[in-house]
């Protein structure tokens, strides 16, 4: 019976082991331009990708914080970073999908680092346990036998435990027959001294207005590596984005912010270099100074040799990219989060003795040394929900497919754009007015534009961060 009890204990140990919207500004503002996304952000890592990513993030944040301080905005702009490992070989057909998920993970971690600073509640318990036992008689052979009444209560549990134990032993590389021949044993704790701390923390808050400023990749030749992101947050940026979305397109241009690269929005987006590094929602300006909400979404394409399957995989990735683009826009406009973490840490000092029943019926005593142990267990859950309603006139202005420069795996992406003029046009189309009425409304304000959309020149560096926007 002692074997049976030991079997139960081992099975259980196998299974439980866990050692206000605001008006849009009409006046031009001074710009401080920071480094944009570039091919320098994607490097074939020769050393530890995690270290390279962390160093790149630290360098960027030091630089941007210095520029923000110079602009007198240190009190109103915060930066948060997140990192994720990409531990997947380049030969895996889902490598590009894992890469996109790693970027998502880094973004979630950056948001989480901000979330845990909001409305935080913490409860902590500390405890100490002391036990001592001396003078007990040593067990005899009869103590190793089953006690009356116990077997009948445990028969079913023992049968189940033995079946489970045999399976667990095989998985551990131990023959069940050999194990069952093991010497029956009784273990006693002579003393136990332990301390522990249990902590429960909760946080919740508004995550709206957080925007991705930089994405870094450091990838080895075999496809493994590390990804990091830097996100920025300010009340001004959050209110600006909300004001745009809720304006129904009634927004005045800011001529001083006009960007000729976006005379044709679709062409301007197509000219962005390393577009696979763009993630989340940003504010761009067109050639007349109209602000645009530009949301980048992407997904990986699962590799397959079959042409028909390849077309299906590309369509699937394209749809996920659209989901991610609209999701990023919703997250920037309106996102709330909750975070819960529970942890326990315990240290103990224990001295035990064991008694083995020998085949001849004698009992052998073994005294152990004082054993010191640390036990840690933690569980955390972050939940973030984004929502946006009633979007009209927001659509995909650019879609792309590219192969990753290091692994050659295919990526698919889209760019969703909110443009005030497009939104107003869409609202008019949905208003039920006649074509003549629409023409009469639009004619006085219709901007003069080149017949061919104008010449567009893609540039490597575009305005990605301006402290005056925050």
C-alpha positions, 0 to 999 in steps of 0.5 A: 500500500505504501507503494500505492501511496507513493505512486499517487504522490508521484502522479500528482507531482507530475501533473501539478509541477510548477517549480474630448475631441478638440479643433484641428490646429490651422496654424503651422508648427515648427517641426523636429524630425527624427529618424524614420524607418529604414533598412538600418532597422533590419539587420542580419544579426551577428551577435545576440539579437536580443542585445542588439534590439535592446541597444537600438531601442535604448539609443533611439529613446535617448535620442528622441527624449533629448529632442523632446526635451529641447522642444519643451515637451518632456512633461507631455510625451511618454515613450514605451517599448516592447520586445519579442523573440522570433525563435523560428527557423527560416525553413518553416512555411509559417515563418512570415506569420510568426514574424508578424505575430512577434511584432504584435507581441512587441506592440502588446508588451509596449502597451502593457508597460503603460497599462501597468502604470494606470489605476494600479491596485496591489495586495501583498501577503507575507507568511512564515511557516515553521515545523519541527518533529523530534523523538518519533519512533522509527517505523517497523516493517508493519508500518509499511503495510496497508492500514485497515479501511484505507485500501477500500477507500482508495481502490479506484484512485489507486487503479487510476493512479497506477495507469497514469503512473505507468504512462508518465514513467514511460514518458520519463524513460523509466520502465514501469516494471522496474519502478514497481520493484523499487524499495518501499520508503517512508519519508519524514520531515524533521524540521521545515522553515519557510517564508513566502510572499504572495502578490496580487496586482491589478491595473486598468486604463485608457490606451488610446493614442499610442502610436508605433514610432519605430520597429526594429528587427535583428535576424540571423541567417537561419531566420531566428532573431528578435523584434522590438518596437517603440511607441509614443503617447500624449494627450494632444495626439490622442485628442487630435486623432479623436477629433479627426475621426469625429469631424466627419471630414470637416477639417481645414488644411494646414498649408505649412504641413503640405507634403508634395509626396502625397499629391497622389496618396496611393502613389505616395504610399507605394513610394514608402521604402521598407513598408514592411517596417511600418506598423500601426496608425500614423498622421500624414499630410497630403500636398495641400496640408490635409491631415490623414490617418494612415493605418498600416496592416500586414500579415505573413503568407504561408509558403507552399509550392502549389500555385493554387494553394499559394493564391489562397494563402495570399488572399488569406494573408491579405484579409488578415492584413486588412483586419490588422490595419482597421484594428490598428486604427480602432486601437489608436482611436479608442482602446482600453485595457485590464491587467492582472498579475498574481505571483508567489515566491517561497524559500525554505530550509528542510531536513528529512529522513527516510526509511527503506523496507529491505526484502528481509523485513529490516528497516534502513534509515537514511538521514539527509542534509539540510536542503534549501529551495526556492519556489516561484510561480506567477500568472499574468493576464492582459486584456485590451479591447479596441472599438470604433463605429460608423466609419465611412469613406475609409478604405484601402489605398495601397496593398503590397507583397514583398519578400523579406530581405533575409529569409525570402519569405513573403509578406502581404500588407495594406494601408488604410487611409482616413482622408477628410475629403474622401470622408466628405465625398462618401458622406455625400454619396450616402446622403441620397442627394442627386448627382446635380446636388452633389456637384453643386455642393462640391464645385465651389470647393473642388481643388485644382489638381493635375490631370495625372495626379502629379509627379510623385517621388518616394523618399527614404526619409519622411516625417515620422515623429514631430514633438509638436504633434504630441 
